Amino acid sequence: MNIQTGGRTETPASVLLRERDGDVALVTLNRPAARNSLSEELLNALFIALGDIAADTSVRALVIAANGPAFCAGHDLKELTARRSDVDGGRAFFRHTMTTCSAMMQRIVNLPQPVVACVQGVASAAGCQLVASCDLAVASDAAKFATPGVDIGLFCSTPMVALSRNIPRKQAMEMLLTGDMVEAARAAAIGLVNRVVPAGEERAAALALAHQVASKSSYTLKVGKEAFYRQLDMGLADAYAYASEVMTENMMARDAEEGICAFIEKREPKWEDR
């Protein structure tokens, strides 16, 4: 079945499928035979899709899902290994892959819309990084998470960046140093995912969460998401000073005025996203 995406038609052969569910966008990793590993083609497709979504004001939230038994196995090791025959032993391609992946992950964080990961299976290495880079995550009770690079002599250094910003240090170090799989329930307990649902229900649950978030003022969500990530890197006093300015500006917005009035008047607010 073809998927219509804003005048563009994609077939199931595409490495990334794009759909709309009302005001929520859904992108689906579609390399199931390769466990949705992040090939150069898939990384580029994700980067482009995220740029399109960022510019589309009709999209109020995004869900990232995957087809097949695995969510994402990380980088495509076969593709990387094939480049060892390059003149430089693959160094330039390895650097290109890691910087491209890092740019894509940062695009998720910088996206004005909230992003929900929908994890149905194993998310390992850069796949675990992808989950950690999303603002929210819903997982099947069959999902598992790992940063197993240490088992093949390749420490998960770039996944470490997102992972260490999501969960406590010792939990992150245990995952990075042992490479052990973390069950969905423990992933929720340590804060890597928000919710765990029965297998087969994760996509509906992720879309429901995305729609709940999308019902808010998109202006307010954009302001809040940006402020959340910026203040994390600040000291306490600087964070409060910055957040106070953000709230002051937010209070001057039309949607804040409308939302507060609606609350006082006990009615539903009518957002204008400004």
Short mmCIF file of the C-alpha atoms (twelve columns), coordinates in Angstrom:
data_MODEL
# 
_entry.id   MODEL 
# 
loop_
_atom_site.group_PDB 
_atom_site.id 
_atom_site.type_symbol 
_atom_site.label_atom_id 
_atom_site.label_alt_id 
_atom_site.label_comp_id 
_atom_site.label_asym_id 
_atom_site.label_seq_id 
_atom_site.Cartn_x 
_atom_site.Cartn_y 
_atom_site.Cartn_z 
_atom_site.pdbx_PDB_model_num 
ATOM 1   C CA . MET A 1   0.000   0.000  0.000  1 
ATOM 2   C CA . ASN A 2   1.336   3.414  -0.899 1 
ATOM 3   C CA . ILE A 3   1.483   6.198  1.653  1 
ATOM 4   C CA . GLN A 4   0.537   9.691  0.565  1 
ATOM 5   C CA . THR A 5   2.764   12.337 2.099  1 
ATOM 6   C CA . GLY A 6   1.937   15.859 1.055  1 
ATOM 7   C CA . GLY A 7   1.893   15.209 -2.685 1 
ATOM 8   C CA . ARG A 8   4.708   12.702 -2.500 1 
ATOM 9   C CA . THR A 9   4.128   8.952  -2.693 1 
ATOM 10  C CA . GLU A 10  6.419   6.546  -0.894 1 
ATOM 11  C CA . THR A 11  6.403   2.800  -1.327 1 
ATOM 12  C CA . PRO A 12  7.217   0.125  1.259  1 
ATOM 13  C CA . ALA A 13  10.676  -0.113 -0.356 1 
ATOM 14  C CA . SER A 14  11.548  3.291  1.100  1 
ATOM 15  C CA . VAL A 15  13.911  3.181  4.066  1 
ATOM 16  C CA . LEU A 16  11.712  5.730  5.843  1 
ATOM 17  C CA . LEU A 17  7.921   5.920  5.636  1 
ATOM 18  C CA . ARG A 18  6.060   9.156  6.371  1 
ATOM 19  C CA . GLU A 19  2.404   9.455  7.360  1 
ATOM 20  C CA . ARG A 20  0.003   11.861 9.054  1 
ATOM 21  C CA . ASP A 21  -2.523  11.104 11.766 1 
ATOM 22  C CA . GLY A 22  -4.322  14.427 11.975 1 
ATOM 23  C CA . ASP A 23  -1.898  16.970 13.398 1 
ATOM 24  C CA . VAL A 24  0.615   14.283 14.399 1 
ATOM 25  C CA . ALA A 25  3.327   13.180 11.958 1 
ATOM 26  C CA . LEU A 26  4.569   9.590  12.008 1 
ATOM 27  C CA . VAL A 27  7.884   8.476  10.534 1 
ATOM 28  C CA . THR A 28  8.689   4.778  10.447 1 
ATOM 29  C CA . LEU A 29  12.135  3.224  10.055 1 
ATOM 30  C CA . ASN A 30  11.699  0.678  7.284  1 
ATOM 31  C CA . ARG A 31  14.777  -1.538 7.008  1 
ATOM 32  C CA . PRO A 32  13.385  -4.525 8.927  1 
ATOM 33  C CA . ALA A 33  15.698  -7.060 7.259  1 
ATOM 34  C CA . ALA A 34  18.668  -5.000 8.513  1 
ATOM 35  C CA . ARG A 35  17.043  -4.477 11.933 1 
ATOM 36  C CA . ASN A 36  16.510  -0.844 10.943 1 
ATOM 37  C CA . SER A 37  20.213  -0.099 11.272 1 
ATOM 38  C CA . LEU A 38  21.120  3.504  10.506 1 
ATOM 39  C CA . SER A 39  22.658  3.327  7.062  1 
ATOM 40  C CA . GLU A 40  23.839  6.498  5.352  1 
ATOM 41  C CA . GLU A 41  20.619  6.495  3.313  1 
ATOM 42  C CA . LEU A 42  18.387  6.171  6.371  1 
ATOM 43  C CA . LEU A 43  20.291  8.841  8.300  1 
ATOM 44  C CA . ASN A 44  19.912  11.254 5.391  1 
ATOM 45  C CA . ALA A 45  16.214  10.407 5.020  1 
ATOM 46  C CA . LEU A 46  15.633  11.076 8.718  1 
ATOM 47  C CA . PHE A 47  17.541  14.350 8.588  1 
ATOM 48  C CA . ILE A 48  15.498  15.575 5.612  1 
ATOM 49  C CA . ALA A 49  12.188  14.417 7.108  1 
ATOM 50  C CA . LEU A 50  12.919  16.209 10.385 1 
ATOM 51  C CA . GLY A 51  13.705  19.398 8.488  1 
ATOM 52  C CA . ASP A 52  10.415  19.156 6.585  1 
ATOM 53  C CA . ILE A 53  8.476   18.566 9.811  1 
ATOM 54  C CA . ALA A 54  10.176  21.461 11.607 1 
ATOM 55  C CA . ALA A 55  9.023   23.813 8.853  1 
ATOM 56  C CA . ASP A 56  5.453   22.470 8.761  1 
ATOM 57  C CA . THR A 57  3.341   24.427 11.245 1 
ATOM 58  C CA . SER A 58  0.418   22.037 10.713 1 
ATOM 59  C CA . VAL A 59  2.417   19.310 12.478 1 
ATOM 60  C CA . ARG A 60  2.054   19.642 16.248 1 
ATOM 61  C CA . ALA A 61  3.880   16.472 17.353 1 
ATOM 62  C CA . LEU A 62  5.955   13.652 15.870 1 
ATOM 63  C CA . VAL A 63  6.111   9.908  16.522 1 
ATOM 64  C CA . ILE A 64  9.184   7.899  15.450 1 
ATOM 65  C CA . ALA A 65  8.415   4.187  15.042 1 
ATOM 66  C CA . ALA A 66  9.899   1.184  13.244 1 
ATOM 67  C CA . ASN A 67  8.801   -1.817 11.214 1 
ATOM 68  C CA . GLY A 68  9.890   -5.376 11.996 1 
ATOM 69  C CA . PRO A 69  10.999  -7.114 15.184 1 
ATOM 70  C CA . ALA A 70  13.736  -4.582 16.070 1 
ATOM 71  C CA . PHE A 71  13.354  -0.854 16.640 1 
ATOM 72  C CA . CYS A 72  16.919  -0.011 15.593 1 
ATOM 73  C CA . ALA A 73  20.187  -1.933 15.843 1 
ATOM 74  C CA . GLY A 74  22.380  1.160  15.663 1 
ATOM 75  C CA . HIS A 75  24.813  1.909  12.875 1 
ATOM 76  C CA . ASP A 76  25.013  -0.364 9.838  1 
ATOM 77  C CA . LEU A 77  28.212  -2.248 10.691 1 
ATOM 78  C CA . LYS A 78  28.334  -3.996 7.309  1 
ATOM 79  C CA . GLU A 79  28.241  -0.635 5.531  1 
ATOM 80  C CA . LEU A 80  30.967  0.724  7.808  1 
ATOM 81  C CA . THR A 81  33.174  -2.356 7.474  1 
ATOM 82  C CA . ALA A 82  32.959  -2.248 3.673  1 
ATOM 83  C CA . ARG A 83  34.680  1.135  3.732  1 
ATOM 84  C CA . ARG A 84  37.833  -0.240 5.384  1 
ATOM 85  C CA . SER A 85  39.071  -0.837 1.840  1 
ATOM 86  C CA . ASP A 86  39.091  2.937  1.219  1 
ATOM 87  C CA . VAL A 87  42.495  4.570  0.812  1 
ATOM 88  C CA . ASP A 88  42.279  6.029  4.325  1 
ATOM 89  C CA . GLY A 89  41.023  2.788  5.855  1 
ATOM 90  C CA . GLY A 90  37.527  4.239  6.109  1 
ATOM 91  C CA . ARG A 91  38.379  7.129  8.435  1 
ATOM 92  C CA . ALA A 92  36.622  9.819  6.360  1 
ATOM 93  C CA . PHE A 93  33.458  7.749  5.969  1 
ATOM 94  C CA . PHE A 94  33.425  6.822  9.656  1 
ATOM 95  C CA . ARG A 95  33.712  10.509 10.596 1 
ATOM 96  C CA . HIS A 96  31.011  11.431 8.074  1 
ATOM 97  C CA . THR A 97  28.672  8.776  9.485  1 
ATOM 98  C CA . MET A 98  29.168  9.804  13.108 1 
ATOM 99  C CA . THR A 99  28.809  13.525 12.446 1 
ATOM 100 C CA . THR A 100 25.739  12.962 10.246 1 
ATOM 101 C CA . CYS A 101 24.146  10.823 12.947 1 
ATOM 102 C CA . SER A 102 24.987  13.376 15.635 1 
ATOM 103 C CA . ALA A 103 23.454  16.158 13.541 1 
ATOM 104 C CA . MET A 104 20.292  14.105 13.059 1 
ATOM 105 C CA . MET A 105 19.974  13.431 16.800 1 
ATOM 106 C CA . GLN A 106 20.422  17.127 17.552 1 
ATOM 107 C CA . ARG A 107 17.756  17.960 14.983 1 
ATOM 108 C CA . ILE A 108 15.309  15.873 17.056 1 
ATOM 109 C CA . VAL A 109 16.214  17.824 20.192 1 
ATOM 110 C CA . ASN A 110 15.973  21.141 18.341 1 
ATOM 111 C CA . LEU A 111 12.705  20.305 16.582 1 
ATOM 112 C CA . PRO A 112 10.011  22.787 17.670 1 
ATOM 113 C CA . GLN A 113 7.479   19.944 17.968 1 
ATOM 114 C CA . PRO A 114 7.625   17.328 20.754 1 
ATOM 115 C CA . VAL A 115 8.890   13.915 19.587 1 
ATOM 116 C CA . VAL A 116 7.673   10.564 20.914 1 
ATOM 117 C CA . ALA A 117 9.647   7.343  20.311 1 
ATOM 118 C CA . CYS A 118 7.526   4.242  19.765 1 
ATOM 119 C CA . VAL A 119 9.707   1.231  20.613 1 
ATOM 120 C CA . GLN A 120 8.392   -2.214 19.724 1 
ATOM 121 C CA . GLY A 121 11.623  -4.234 19.928 1 
ATOM 122 C CA . VAL A 122 15.349  -4.012 20.593 1 
ATOM 123 C CA . ALA A 123 16.927  -0.544 20.528 1 
ATOM 124 C CA . SER A 124 20.694  -0.912 20.709 1 
ATOM 125 C CA . ALA A 125 23.697  1.397  20.341 1 
ATOM 126 C CA . ALA A 126 22.639  4.343  18.127 1 
ATOM 127 C CA . GLY A 127 19.115  2.915  18.267 1 
ATOM 128 C CA . CYS A 128 19.130  3.418  22.027 1 
ATOM 129 C CA . GLN A 129 20.585  6.875  21.349 1 
ATOM 130 C CA . LEU A 130 17.621  7.590  19.062 1 
ATOM 131 C CA . VAL A 131 15.181  6.726  21.860 1 
ATOM 132 C CA . ALA A 132 17.121  8.843  24.355 1 
ATOM 133 C CA . SER A 133 17.157  11.792 21.930 1 
ATOM 134 C CA . CYS A 134 13.363  11.881 21.709 1 
ATOM 135 C CA . ASP A 135 11.438  13.992 24.215 1 
ATOM 136 C CA . LEU A 136 9.186   11.107 25.255 1 
ATOM 137 C CA . ALA A 137 9.197   7.342  24.713 1 
ATOM 138 C CA . VAL A 138 6.568   4.610  24.801 1 
ATOM 139 C CA . ALA A 139 7.812   1.016  24.786 1 
ATOM 140 C CA . SER A 140 6.308   -2.407 24.307 1 
ATOM 141 C CA . ASP A 141 6.887   -4.772 27.213 1 
ATOM 142 C CA . ALA A 142 8.885   -6.815 24.692 1 
ATOM 143 C CA . ALA A 143 11.291  -3.930 24.017 1 
ATOM 144 C CA . LYS A 144 14.898  -4.038 25.197 1 
ATOM 145 C CA . PHE A 145 17.644  -1.448 25.313 1 
ATOM 146 C CA . ALA A 146 21.428  -1.700 25.183 1 
ATOM 147 C CA . THR A 147 24.646  0.119  24.353 1 
ATOM 148 C CA . PRO A 148 26.689  -3.002 23.520 1 
ATOM 149 C CA . GLY A 149 29.565  -1.449 21.598 1 
ATOM 150 C CA . VAL A 150 31.980  -2.524 24.320 1 
ATOM 151 C CA . ASP A 151 31.336  -6.153 23.302 1 
ATOM 152 C CA . ILE A 152 32.796  -5.545 19.823 1 
ATOM 153 C CA . GLY A 153 35.601  -3.192 20.823 1 
ATOM 154 C CA . LEU A 154 33.710  -0.026 19.876 1 
ATOM 155 C CA . PHE A 155 32.609  1.989  22.911 1 
ATOM 156 C CA . CYS A 156 29.204  3.633  22.391 1 
ATOM 157 C CA . SER A 157 30.613  7.147  22.732 1 
ATOM 158 C CA . THR A 158 28.005  9.032  20.702 1 
ATOM 159 C CA . PRO A 159 25.055  7.081  22.194 1 
ATOM 160 C CA . MET A 160 26.597  7.935  25.562 1 
ATOM 161 C CA . VAL A 161 25.862  11.647 24.994 1 
ATOM 162 C CA . ALA A 162 22.100  11.164 24.778 1 
ATOM 163 C CA . LEU A 163 21.974  8.311  27.294 1 
ATOM 164 C CA . SER A 164 23.865  10.221 30.006 1 
ATOM 165 C CA . ARG A 165 21.448  13.134 29.610 1 
ATOM 166 C CA . ASN A 166 18.461  10.858 30.207 1 
ATOM 167 C CA . ILE A 167 19.333  8.528  33.060 1 
ATOM 168 C CA . PRO A 168 21.480  8.632  36.233 1 
ATOM 169 C CA . ARG A 169 25.250  8.377  35.754 1 
ATOM 170 C CA . LYS A 170 25.774  4.988  37.349 1 
ATOM 171 C CA . GLN A 171 22.905  3.470  35.376 1 
ATOM 172 C CA . ALA A 172 24.346  4.921  32.177 1 
ATOM 173 C CA . MET A 173 27.839  3.680  32.989 1 
ATOM 174 C CA . GLU A 174 26.543  0.204  33.736 1 
ATOM 175 C CA . MET A 175 24.854  0.039  30.345 1 
ATOM 176 C CA . LEU A 176 27.940  1.419  28.587 1 
ATOM 177 C CA . LEU A 177 30.514  -0.731 30.410 1 
ATOM 178 C CA . THR A 178 28.638  -4.052 30.367 1 
ATOM 179 C CA . GLY A 179 26.636  -3.845 27.144 1 
ATOM 180 C CA . ASP A 180 23.848  -5.744 28.900 1 
ATOM 181 C CA . MET A 181 20.268  -5.642 27.630 1 
ATOM 182 C CA . VAL A 182 17.855  -3.650 29.774 1 
ATOM 183 C CA . GLU A 183 14.267  -4.874 29.887 1 
ATOM 184 C CA . ALA A 184 11.460  -2.389 29.219 1 
ATOM 185 C CA . ALA A 185 10.308  -2.294 32.858 1 
ATOM 186 C CA . ARG A 186 13.788  -1.359 34.070 1 
ATOM 187 C CA . ALA A 187 14.157  1.176  31.258 1 
ATOM 188 C CA . ALA A 188 11.035  2.872  32.615 1 
ATOM 189 C CA . ALA A 189 12.309  2.661  36.192 1 
ATOM 190 C CA . ILE A 190 15.567  4.447  35.328 1 
ATOM 191 C CA . GLY A 191 13.851  7.044  33.144 1 
ATOM 192 C CA . LEU A 192 14.835  5.962  29.632 1 
ATOM 193 C CA . VAL A 193 11.179  5.517  28.634 1 
ATOM 194 C CA . ASN A 194 7.978   7.062  29.977 1 
ATOM 195 C CA . ARG A 195 5.491   4.242  29.575 1 
ATOM 196 C CA . VAL A 196 5.485   0.487  28.979 1 
ATOM 197 C CA . VAL A 197 2.447   -1.107 27.367 1 
ATOM 198 C CA . PRO A 198 1.569   -4.649 26.236 1 
ATOM 199 C CA . ALA A 199 3.231   -5.743 22.991 1 
ATOM 200 C CA . GLY A 200 1.203   -4.658 19.991 1 
ATOM 201 C CA . GLU A 201 -0.279  -1.643 21.762 1 
ATOM 202 C CA . GLU A 202 2.789   0.599  21.651 1 
ATOM 203 C CA . ARG A 203 1.941   2.444  18.426 1 
ATOM 204 C CA . ALA A 204 -1.583  3.321  19.538 1 
ATOM 205 C CA . ALA A 205 -0.232  4.410  22.934 1 
ATOM 206 C CA . ALA A 206 2.504   6.542  21.368 1 
ATOM 207 C CA . LEU A 207 0.023   8.228  19.021 1 
ATOM 208 C CA . ALA A 208 -2.389  8.828  21.914 1 
ATOM 209 C CA . LEU A 209 0.388   10.489 23.917 1 
ATOM 210 C CA . ALA A 210 1.425   12.553 20.889 1 
ATOM 211 C CA . HIS A 211 -2.158  13.704 20.331 1 
ATOM 212 C CA . GLN A 212 -2.483  14.632 24.000 1 
ATOM 213 C CA . VAL A 213 0.613   16.810 23.723 1 
ATOM 214 C CA . ALA A 214 -0.515  18.181 20.337 1 
ATOM 215 C CA . SER A 215 -3.725  19.486 21.909 1 
ATOM 216 C CA . LYS A 216 -1.716  22.176 23.714 1 
ATOM 217 C CA . SER A 217 -0.610  25.508 22.257 1 
ATOM 218 C CA . SER A 218 2.173   24.764 19.779 1 
ATOM 219 C CA . TYR A 219 3.751   28.139 20.622 1 
ATOM 220 C CA . THR A 220 3.881   27.215 24.294 1 
ATOM 221 C CA . LEU A 221 5.321   23.771 23.540 1 
ATOM 222 C CA . LYS A 222 8.041   25.257 21.320 1 
ATOM 223 C CA . VAL A 223 9.026   27.785 23.982 1 
ATOM 224 C CA . GLY A 224 8.995   25.165 26.728 1 
ATOM 225 C CA . LYS A 225 10.939  22.510 24.823 1 
ATOM 226 C CA . GLU A 226 13.689  24.929 23.859 1 
ATOM 227 C CA . ALA A 227 13.938  26.263 27.408 1 
ATOM 228 C CA . PHE A 228 14.021  22.771 28.909 1 
ATOM 229 C CA . TYR A 229 17.129  21.729 26.977 1 
ATOM 230 C CA . ARG A 230 18.899  25.073 27.296 1 
ATOM 231 C CA . GLN A 231 18.582  25.288 31.076 1 
ATOM 232 C CA . LEU A 232 19.942  21.777 31.585 1 
ATOM 233 C CA . ASP A 233 23.458  22.980 30.760 1 
ATOM 234 C CA . MET A 234 23.308  25.967 33.119 1 
ATOM 235 C CA . GLY A 235 24.143  26.393 36.765 1 
ATOM 236 C CA . LEU A 236 21.209  26.746 39.163 1 
ATOM 237 C CA . ALA A 237 21.247  30.561 39.406 1 
ATOM 238 C CA . ASP A 238 21.684  31.016 35.652 1 
ATOM 239 C CA . ALA A 239 18.941  28.487 34.952 1 
ATOM 240 C CA . TYR A 240 16.480  30.351 37.183 1 
ATOM 241 C CA . ALA A 241 17.439  33.714 35.650 1 
ATOM 242 C CA . TYR A 242 16.978  32.335 32.153 1 
ATOM 243 C CA . ALA A 243 13.714  30.565 32.996 1 
ATOM 244 C CA . SER A 244 12.335  33.719 34.616 1 
ATOM 245 C CA . GLU A 245 12.915  35.648 31.397 1 
ATOM 246 C CA . VAL A 246 11.342  32.855 29.337 1 
ATOM 247 C CA . MET A 247 8.254   32.849 31.579 1 
ATOM 248 C CA . THR A 248 7.978   36.617 31.423 1 
ATOM 249 C CA . GLU A 249 8.001   36.550 27.623 1 
ATOM 250 C CA . ASN A 250 5.623   33.577 27.634 1 
ATOM 251 C CA . MET A 251 3.195   35.524 29.851 1 
ATOM 252 C CA . MET A 252 3.033   38.222 27.163 1 
ATOM 253 C CA . ALA A 253 1.948   35.699 24.520 1 
ATOM 254 C CA . ARG A 254 -1.646  35.630 23.334 1 
ATOM 255 C CA . ASP A 255 -2.054  31.915 24.188 1 
ATOM 256 C CA . ALA A 256 -0.933  32.465 27.783 1 
ATOM 257 C CA . GLU A 257 -3.462  35.252 28.172 1 
ATOM 258 C CA . GLU A 258 -6.171  33.069 26.627 1 
ATOM 259 C CA . GLY A 259 -5.232  29.988 28.632 1 
ATOM 260 C CA . ILE A 260 -5.254  31.811 31.955 1 
ATOM 261 C CA . CYS A 261 -8.580  33.485 31.152 1 
ATOM 262 C CA . ALA A 262 -10.058 30.138 30.113 1 
ATOM 263 C CA . PHE A 263 -8.913  28.595 33.391 1 
ATOM 264 C CA . ILE A 264 -10.435 31.406 35.439 1 
ATOM 265 C CA . GLU A 265 -13.652 31.268 33.423 1 
ATOM 266 C CA . LYS A 266 -13.764 27.458 33.589 1 
ATOM 267 C CA . ARG A 267 -13.865 26.876 29.822 1 
ATOM 268 C CA . GLU A 268 -11.680 25.245 27.195 1 
ATOM 269 C CA . PRO A 269 -8.980  27.534 25.760 1 
ATOM 270 C CA . LYS A 270 -8.926  28.444 22.068 1 
ATOM 271 C CA . TRP A 271 -5.311  28.377 20.952 1 
ATOM 272 C CA . GLU A 272 -3.961  30.608 18.186 1 
ATOM 273 C CA . ASP A 273 -0.387  29.317 18.571 1 
ATOM 274 C CA . ARG A 274 1.089   32.712 19.229 1 
# 
